[in-house]
Amino acid sequence: MNALKNNNCVQSYLENPEASNKQKIFNAFELMISAMHKFTQIRIINEDDDSISIVRDENLQDKSKRYYTQKSKVLKDGEFYISNFDLNIEHGEVTTPYEPTIHFF
């Protein structure tokens, strides 16, 4: 988690959320997912519920009402939240085949 939080691409985007910095994060996420085959999605969600994700923009979904997002909003700087294992939900439906999912904030 600290590696993501302290990543230069992430810091650059948070300081200046322009398209070129967003693309740098997207590229870094793609590399991370290809190196760590267990991940299917990585998202950075800011306080305004905007997000950057390896998921293409046209496939982004509003996850702001999900329990794990709500719990992450009360974290103090330096704190982390790890959700319970649950099944992945896309477009309001549990995905099949089942994808056990854990969320890190």
QUIMO-V237227 format. One record per residue. N is the residue number from 0. SS is DSSP state (2 for helix, 1 for strand, 0 for the rest). PHI is phi in whole degrees, -180 to 180 (* if undefined). OMEGA is omega in whole degrees, -180 to 180 (none if undefined). Layout:
BEGIN
n: (N/N)
ss: (SS/SS)
phi: (PHI/PHI)
omega: (OMEGA/OMEGA)
END
This chain:
BEGIN
n: (0/1/2/3/4/5/6/7/8/9/10/11/12/13/14/15/16/17/18/19/20/21/22/23/24/25/26/27/28/29/30/31/32/33/34/35/36/37/38/39/40/41/42/43/44/45/46/47/48/49/50/51/52/53/54/55/56/57/58/59/60/61/62/63/64/65/66/67/68/69/70/71/72/73/74/75/76/77/78/79/80/81/82/83/84/85/86/87/88/89/90/91/92/93/94/95/96/97/98/99/100/101/102/103/104)
ss: (0/2/2/2/2/0/0/2/2/2/2/2/2/2/2/0/0/0/2/2/2/2/2/2/2/2/2/2/2/2/2/2/2/2/2/0/0/0/0/0/0/0/1/1/1/0/0/0/0/0/1/1/1/0/0/0/2/2/2/0/0/0/0/0/0/0/2/2/2/2/2/2/0/0/0/0/0/0/0/0/0/1/0/0/0/1/1/0/1/1/0/0/1/1/0/0/0/0/0/1/1/0/0/1/0)
phi: (*/-63/-62/-69/-61/-95/-61/-58/-63/-65/-61/-62/-66/-63/-80/-148/-78/-97/-58/-66/-72/-63/-64/-62/-66/-57/-62/-65/-63/-59/-63/-64/-66/-69/-81/-118/-59/-77/-88/-111/-147/-134/-132/-114/-117/-92/-64/-93/66/-76/-142/-120/-150/-68/-69/-60/-51/-69/-104/-66/-125/-78/-108/-66/-94/-69/-57/-70/-70/-61/-66/-72/-68/-99/-70/-88/-55/91/-88/-127/-129/-121/-74/-69/-68/-146/-94/-65/-119/-125/53/80/-124/-67/-73/-129/-60/-57/-122/-57/-133/-134/-113/-113/-130)
omega: (178/179/177/-177/-175/179/-179/179/-180/-179/179/180/-179/178/-176/-173/178/-174/-178/178/176/180/178/178/179/179/179/178/179/177/-179/-180/180/179/-177/-171/-180/-178/173/178/171/179/168/-179/180/-175/-180/-178/170/180/171/-174/173/175/179/-175/-177/179/-180/179/177/179/-173/-180/-180/-174/-176/177/179/180/-178/-177/-178/-179/174/179/-180/179/178/174/175/-177/169/170/172/179/-180/178/176/-180/176/-178/174/-178/173/-3/-176/177/176/-172/173/-177/179/175/none)
END
